[in-house]
Amino acid sequence: MTTVRQPMREMGEAAARLLLDHVRRSPEAAPSRIIPTSLVIRDSTLEPSPN
């Protein structure tokens, strides 16, 4: 099974910062933030090795 790793802690921290900036009406507030994810390819999706 192939999955996408999503860094939950970073996502939560970014969401909290965006919310606080919005509440404080900070002029430096970003409208959004891109947080890198990674593709995790598990053994069940790999090609079988030749015997």
SULQUI-V727756 format. One record per backbone hydrogen bond with DSSP energy under -0.5 kcal/mol. NH is the residue of the N-H (numbers start at 0). CO is the residue of the C=O. E is the energy in kcal/mol with one decimal. If there is no record, write none. Layout:
nh=NH co=CO e=E
nh=NH co=CO e=E
//
This chain:
nh=2 co=39 e=-2.3
nh=4 co=2 e=-0.5
nh=4 co=37 e=-3.3
nh=5 co=3 e=-0.5
nh=6 co=4 e=-0.5
nh=7 co=5 e=-1.5
nh=10 co=6 e=-2.4
nh=11 co=7 e=-2.6
nh=12 co=8 e=-2.6
nh=13 co=9 e=-2.5
nh=14 co=10 e=-2.3
nh=15 co=11 e=-2.4
nh=16 co=12 e=-2.4
nh=17 co=13 e=-2.7
nh=18 co=14 e=-2.4
nh=19 co=15 e=-2.7
nh=20 co=16 e=-2.7
nh=21 co=17 e=-2.1
nh=22 co=18 e=-2.7
nh=23 co=19 e=-2.6
nh=24 co=20 e=-0.5
nh=24 co=21 e=-0.7
nh=25 co=20 e=-2.5
nh=28 co=25 e=-1.4
nh=34 co=32 e=-0.6
nh=35 co=33 e=-0.5
nh=37 co=4 e=-1.4
nh=39 co=2 e=-3.2
nh=40 co=38 e=-0.7
nh=41 co=0 e=-0.5
nh=41 co=39 e=-0.7
nh=44 co=41 e=-1.8
nh=45 co=42 e=-1.3
//
